[in-house]
Amino acid sequence: MHSKGNHIRLLSGNAHPKLAKAVADRLGITLTPCHVSKFVSLETSVQIHQSVREEDVFIIQSPSPPDINDHLMELLVMISACKTASAKRITAVIPCYPYARQDKKNKSRAPITAKLVANLLTVAGCDHVITLDLHASQIQGFFDIPVDNLFSEPSMLHYIKAEIPGWRDAIIVSPDAGGAKRATALADQLNLDFALINRKRRRDIKDFSLPTVPPTPTGSDTASLAGDEDEDEDNHAWDTMELLVGDVKGRVAILIDDMIDTGHTVRLAAGVLQKAGASAIYALISHGLLSEVTMENLKDLPIRKLVVTNSIDQTDRVEACGGVLDTIDIAPVIAESIRRTHNGESISALFKPDYFRV
């Protein structure tokens, strides 16, 4: 494919080479030979084995646990290498944007790390970013370069219609108030009802004479604080009560969220729906980080299917979880966004629910 005399050069780091290969196949091109490794000192080494001078370079890298920091550093070094090799334009394709949950100051002296990542990408030499289902849309404003935030909603619509029996009588559920906009948009597209699980939090103070000091989180406690529930305080310092707004009794409940990490939010939400009499529960989630979720944990969830996109490689988990975990392929939407970007075409068509047919 050509645009103004230059070619697409598609590179991949070590985060998700399978997705990069699938995208290359969709575009009808081969991946540009590139070797990304570490020196004995653990410094990142990048060698690009084909000229990228005056070429339109796209680097696919989706940082994922447990190597998020290594994957991010690989991406930065690859961008820098292409910049110094005189690439005409460098686009970072980051399906799962790292540090996206650290998008605001939610407590004193907290960093806005999502902004730091944006600065790092820009300073490294990135000209354009393509990402998918950002945790917070304002992250696009952290950049001084163009950012295209793609949506998995059209792909999820097709999955629901093709794979969930009785979806016409289902109800779309948001596991928390923060995801209400995302879930209502999907419910409107499917002409379905919408329900919301609202969490009430109460500070548990046993002695009113002295403030309760929460214990310092360590190990897995620390991980749960940074989990998909986006909590602002220590879990141990709060009592939570989940209130379901909407009627799910006897209906298929479809949970919609953008990220699953510890699995705590999905477990709580599924428990609430089960008690409320939902006939079946499905969870459709954009990014399956699943940092501390074992296969046994997945099998124990009271849901029929946990469906995530392949923005992060799930191959080993899908094979080991006994059919509970399923994936939606985002290679077509990534490939089409690259093609349209290269040819100077609008990508707004990718947001239409009928663009990618089953």
C-alpha positions in Angstrom: 0.0 0.0 0.0 1.3 3.5 -0.9 0.6 7.0 0.2 2.6 9.8 -1.3 5.4 7.4 -2.2 6.0 5.8 1.2 5.1 2.4 2.6 3.6 1.0 5.8 6.2 -0.4 8.1 4.7 -2.4 10.8 6.8 -3.2 13.9 6.1 -5.2 17.0 7.6 -5.3 20.5 7.4 -8.3 22.8 4.1 -7.4 24.4 1.7 -9.0 21.8 3.4 -10.3 18.7 0.4 -12.5 17.8 -1.8 -9.4 17.5 0.8 -7.6 15.4 1.0 -10.7 13.1 -2.8 -10.8 12.7 -2.9 -7.1 11.8 -0.1 -7.6 9.3 -2.0 -10.4 7.7 -5.2 -8.3 7.5 -3.2 -5.6 5.7 -1.5 -8.0 3.4 2.0 -7.0 4.5 4.8 -8.6 6.5 6.1 -7.4 9.8 9.3 -5.3 9.5 12.2 -7.5 11.0 12.9 -6.1 14.4 14.8 -7.7 17.3 13.9 -6.4 20.8 15.9 -7.9 23.7 17.8 -7.0 26.8 21.5 -6.7 27.5 22.9 -8.6 30.5 22.5 -5.4 32.5 18.7 -5.6 31.7 18.9 -2.5 29.4 16.5 -2.7 26.5 18.1 -3.3 23.1 16.4 -2.7 19.8 17.6 -3.6 16.3 15.5 -2.8 13.2 16.7 -4.9 10.3 15.1 -2.9 7.4 15.2 0.7 6.4 12.4 2.9 7.7 13.7 6.1 6.1 10.8 8.3 4.9 8.4 5.4 5.7 5.1 5.5 7.6 5.9 3.5 10.7 3.3 1.8 13.0 4.6 0.2 16.2 2.1 -2.2 17.9 2.8 -2.6 21.6 0.2 -3.3 24.3 1.9 -3.3 27.7 0.5 -6.0 29.9 1.2 -7.6 33.3 3.6 -8.6 34.7 5.9 -6.7 32.3 4.1 -3.4 31.8 7.2 -1.3 32.5 9.5 -3.3 30.3 6.9 -3.2 27.5 6.6 0.5 27.8 10.3 1.0 27.7 10.5 -1.2 24.6 8.0 1.0 22.9 9.8 4.2 23.8 13.2 2.8 22.6 11.6 1.6 19.3 10.0 5.0 18.7 13.4 6.7 19.3 15.2 4.2 17.0 12.7 4.9 14.2 13.0 8.7 14.8 16.8 8.7 14.5 16.4 6.4 11.4 14.5 9.2 9.7 11.0 7.7 9.6 8.5 10.0 8.0 5.8 9.4 10.6 5.7 7.2 13.7 2.4 6.0 15.1 2.3 4.1 18.4 -0.6 1.6 18.3 -1.3 0.9 22.0 -4.6 -1.1 22.3 -4.3 -1.1 26.1 -2.9 2.2 27.3 -0.6 1.8 30.3 -1.3 3.6 33.6 -4.7 4.8 32.2 -6.3 4.5 35.7 -3.9 7.1 37.1 -5.5 9.9 35.1 -6.2 12.3 38.0 -5.1 13.4 41.4 -7.4 11.5 43.6 -5.5 12.1 46.8 -2.7 14.4 48.1 0.7 14.0 46.4 -0.7 11.4 43.9 0.9 11.5 40.4 -1.0 11.8 37.2 1.0 9.0 35.6 -1.2 8.7 32.4 0.0 12.3 31.6 3.6 11.2 32.2 3.3 8.4 29.8 1.9 10.8 27.2 4.9 13.1 27.7 7.3 10.1 27.4 5.8 9.0 24.1 5.9 12.5 22.7 9.5 13.2 23.8 10.6 9.8 22.3 9.4 11.0 18.9 5.9 9.7 18.5 3.7 11.6 16.0 0.4 9.9 16.4 -1.3 7.5 18.8 -4.0 4.9 18.2 -5.5 3.2 21.2 -8.7 1.3 22.2 -11.3 2.0 24.9 -9.4 4.5 27.0 -10.2 4.2 30.7 -10.9 8.0 30.7 -11.5 9.9 27.5 -9.7 13.0 28.9 -6.4 11.2 28.4 -6.6 12.2 24.8 -6.1 15.8 26.1 -2.8 14.9 27.7 -1.2 14.7 24.3 -0.1 17.6 21.9 -0.2 15.1 19.0 -3.3 13.4 17.4 -4.8 10.5 19.3 -7.4 8.2 17.9 -9.4 6.3 20.5 -11.1 3.4 18.9 -14.0 1.6 20.4 -14.7 -2.1 20.9 -18.5 -1.4 21.1 -19.2 -2.5 17.5 -17.3 -5.8 18.0 -19.2 -6.3 21.3 -22.5 -5.7 19.6 -21.8 -8.5 17.1 -20.6 -10.8 19.8 -23.8 -10.4 21.8 -26.0 -11.0 18.8 -24.0 -14.0 17.6 -23.0 -15.7 20.9 -25.5 -14.9 23.6 -28.8 -16.9 23.5 -31.8 -14.8 24.3 -30.0 -11.5 24.0 -33.2 -9.8 22.7 -34.7 -10.1 26.2 -31.4 -9.4 28.1 -30.5 -6.4 30.2 -27.2 -4.4 30.0 -25.6 -3.8 33.4 -22.9 -1.4 34.5 -21.0 -2.8 37.6 -20.5 0.8 38.9 -21.5 4.4 38.3 -18.3 5.2 36.4 -19.2 2.8 33.6 -22.8 3.9 33.2 -22.2 6.0 30.1 -20.5 3.1 28.3 -23.2 0.6 29.2 -26.1 2.9 28.3 -24.5 3.5 24.9 -24.5 -0.3 24.2 -28.0 -0.7 25.6 -29.3 2.0 23.2 -27.6 0.3 20.2 -29.3 -3.0 21.1 -32.6 -1.4 22.2 -32.3 -3.1 25.6 -33.0 -2.1 29.2 -30.2 -0.8 31.4 -29.4 -1.5 35.0 -26.8 -0.1 37.4 -25.0 -1.4 40.5 -24.4 1.5 42.8 -21.9 1.1 45.7 -22.6 2.8 49.0 -19.5 3.3 51.1 -19.5 4.0 54.8 -16.4 4.8 56.9 -16.1 2.2 59.6 -15.0 4.2 62.8 -15.2 2.1 66.0 -13.8 4.8 68.3 -15.1 8.4 67.7 -12.4 9.8 70.0 -9.6 8.8 67.6 -9.6 8.6 63.8 -9.2 5.1 62.4 -5.8 4.6 60.7 -6.0 2.1 57.9 -3.2 -0.5 57.8 -0.5 0.0 55.2 -1.3 -2.2 52.2 1.3 -4.7 51.1 1.5 -7.5 48.5 -1.8 -8.5 47.1 -3.6 -5.7 49.1 -1.6 -3.2 47.1 -2.6 -4.8 43.9 -6.3 -4.7 44.9 -6.0 -1.0 45.5 -4.9 -0.5 41.9 -7.6 -2.8 40.6 -10.4 -2.3 38.2 -12.6 -0.8 40.9 -10.7 2.5 40.9 -11.0 2.9 44.6 -9.7 6.1 46.2 -9.3 4.7 49.7 -8.0 1.5 51.3 -10.4 -1.4 51.0 -10.0 -2.2 54.6 -11.2 1.2 55.7 -14.6 1.0 54.0 -17.8 -1.1 54.4 -19.4 -1.4 51.0 -23.0 -2.1 50.1 -24.1 -2.8 46.5 -27.5 -1.5 45.4 -29.0 -2.8 42.1 -31.0 -0.2 40.2 -33.1 -2.1 37.7 -35.0 -5.4 37.4 -32.9 -8.4 36.2 -35.1 -11.2 37.6 -35.4 -14.1 35.1 -33.4 -12.2 32.5 -29.9 -12.6 30.9 -27.7 -10.0 32.5 -24.7 -8.7 30.4 -22.1 -6.8 32.5 -20.2 -4.2 30.5 -16.9 -2.7 31.7 -13.6 -1.4 30.2 -11.1 -3.3 32.4 -10.7 -6.3 34.6 -7.6 -6.6 36.8 -8.1 -8.2 40.2 -11.6 -9.4 39.3 -13.1 -7.9 42.5 -15.6 -5.7 40.8 -16.9 -8.4 38.4 -17.2 -10.9 41.3 -19.2 -8.4 43.5 -21.5 -7.5 40.5 -22.1 -11.0 39.5 -23.0 -11.9 43.1 -25.5 -9.1 43.2 -27.1 -10.1 39.9 -27.3 -13.8 41.0 -29.1 -12.9 44.2 -31.4 -10.7 42.2 -32.5 -13.7 40.1 -30.7 -13.2 36.8 -31.2 -16.3 34.7 -27.6 -16.1 33.2 -24.7 -13.7 33.6 -22.2 -12.7 30.9 -19.4 -10.2 31.4 -18.0 -8.3 28.3 -14.9 -6.3 29.2 -12.5 -4.4 26.9 -9.2 -5.1 28.5 -8.4 -8.4 30.4 -5.4 -7.5 32.5 -6.3 -10.3 35.0 -3.1 -9.6 37.0 -3.9 -11.8 40.0 -6.8 -13.8 38.6 -6.0 -17.5 38.4 -7.8 -20.0 36.3 -9.5 -21.3 39.4 -10.7 -17.8 40.2 -12.2 -17.6 36.7 -13.9 -20.9 37.0 -15.4 -19.9 40.3 -17.0 -16.7 39.0 -20.8 -17.1 38.9 -20.9 -16.2 35.2 -21.3 -18.2 32.0 -18.7 -16.3 30.0 -16.1 -13.7 30.7 -15.4 -12.1 27.3 -12.5 -9.8 26.7 -10.8 -8.4 23.6 -7.4 -9.7 22.6 -5.8 -6.3 23.3 -3.7 -8.4 25.7 -2.6 -11.9 24.8 -5.1 -14.4 26.4 -4.0 -17.5 24.6 -2.7 -19.4 27.6 -5.7 -18.4 29.8 -8.3 -19.4 27.2 -6.8 -22.8 26.8 -6.6 -23.4 30.6 -9.9 -22.0 31.9 -12.2 -24.7 30.6 -14.4 -22.5 28.3 -15.2 -19.7 30.8 -12.9 -17.1 29.1 -13.6 -16.0 25.5 -12.0 -13.3 23.3 -13.1 -10.8 20.7 -10.6 -10.2 17.9 -9.7 -6.5 17.5 -7.2 -7.1 14.7 -9.7 -6.1 12.0 -10.4 -2.7 13.6 -6.7 -2.1 14.3 -5.7 -3.0 10.8 -8.4 -0.8 9.2 -7.5 2.1 11.4 -3.9 1.7 10.2 -4.9 1.5 6.6 -7.1 4.6 6.8 -4.5 6.6 8.7 -1.9 5.7 6.1 -4.1 6.7 3.2 -5.4 9.9 4.9 -8.9 8.6 5.2 -11.4 9.3 8.0 -11.7 6.6 10.7 -15.1 7.7 11.9 -16.6 4.9 9.9 -15.1 2.4 12.4 -17.4 3.7 15.1 -20.5 2.7 13.3 -22.1 -0.5 14.8 -22.7 -2.1 11.4 -19.2 -1.5 10.0 -17.7 -4.9 11.0 -20.3 -7.6 10.3 -20.2 -11.1 11.8 
